[in-house]
Amino acid sequence: MQEEKDEDARITGLDELPREILSAARDVGAGEEASRAGTFLQLDESAVFARVSELFEGKLEIMGMREALEKYGWLGEKYFRRLIGGDGDFMDGYFLRIMPGANVELPLQAIMFISKPGLKQRVRNLVIAEKGANARVITGCTLSTNAAQHFGVTEFFVEEGATLNFTMIHSWREDTKVRPVSAALVEDDATFVSNYICMRPARDLKMYPRAICRGRNSRANFNNLLYVTGDSSLDVGSMVKLEGANSKGEIISRTVAMGRSKVIVRGRLVGDNPKSRAHLECRGILQGDAKINAIPELVANSEGAELSHEAAVGKIAEKEIVYLMSRGLSRDEATSAIVRGFLDTSIMGLPKKLDEEIKGIVETTLGKL
């Protein structure tokens, strides 16, 4: 049954949000509107806010997914559900479109928030970076309630010569079930970068985003930073399919598993073109009774494809802890410092200012745990 949009729930600015919601949104990357090229907010079932900064009007569009499908009939024919099918209903979601040749210096932001206990939030999102566009997107998913579930489907189209850097930050509770599904199509001379940060894990999270590098000189990178605690179970993977000549891919994962948590980290590289190159790297730190299972997979379907991987999982070296303790830190402080250094946001290829912002979010979140 289709959800009815609650027009009365719409707001005219993020400062109208209740303090609890605004604080949680800040923890997953929500910034002041003046520091963003555009902002989208979904609260439970419906989009309640979407605005493009005056500086970038005519360069991009932001709106709810239902509104976009009503406005543009060609979306359903050319983009929507092209990469990820399914005919089920959904509770809105965001539509982000970066116009041809637009260089959007400030990041766009999209926030998905759950406030209703027991809600199963189902969303469909679509991001299009048109020919020659350049943009960065930050999405944050979080909640202020219990026993919720989040099911998000996102399709990315990175067209000829475009660059799209997409950073997703999750902050959940231990009774939450989360199932993000995403796919990207990368055309000639285009680059897609997907960064995933999870500092407060759900009890049960599974995700396996994939990118298809179809174009010549196309490139896709997946970077994951995971801090997993308690009884959480995470199954996080990425897949890059290299079809175009000189296409390149990279998957890098950094995982810290604490307590009794269980983490599966998957990576799959598929070389379909003889002139394709890709590398997979997985590193993990274990503490307590936690478990990490790293599963790299390399599939060369064409002679000449070059695929490589490396993985390392283990406890923090005692000599590193002892060294920091000799500098005046307690054992806990030394362990915390090592974890912070390990979860390094520099692997994400963000501009300096945005990297500092994301690094601050990681530091603040770890400090609260």
Buried (B, 14 or more C-beta within 10 A) or exposed (E): EEBEBEEEEBEEEBEEBEEEBBEBBBBBBBBEBEBBBBBBBBBBBBBBBBBBBEEBEEBBBBBBBBBBBEEBEEBEEEBBBBBBEEEEEBBBBBBBBBBBEBEBEBBBBBBBBBBBEEBEBBBBBBBBBBBBBBBBBBBBBBBBBEEBBBBBBBBBBBBBBBBBBBBBBBBBBBEBBBBBBBBBBBBBBBBBBBBBBBBBBBBBBBBBBBBBBBBBBBBBBBBBBBBBBBEBBBBBBBBBBBBBBBBBBBBBBBBBBBBBBBBBBBBBBBBBBEBBBBBBBBBBBBBEEBBBEBEBBBBBBBEEBBBEBEBEBEEBEEEBBEEBBEEEBEEEBBBBBBBBEBBEBEBBBBEEEBBEBBBEBBEEBBEEE
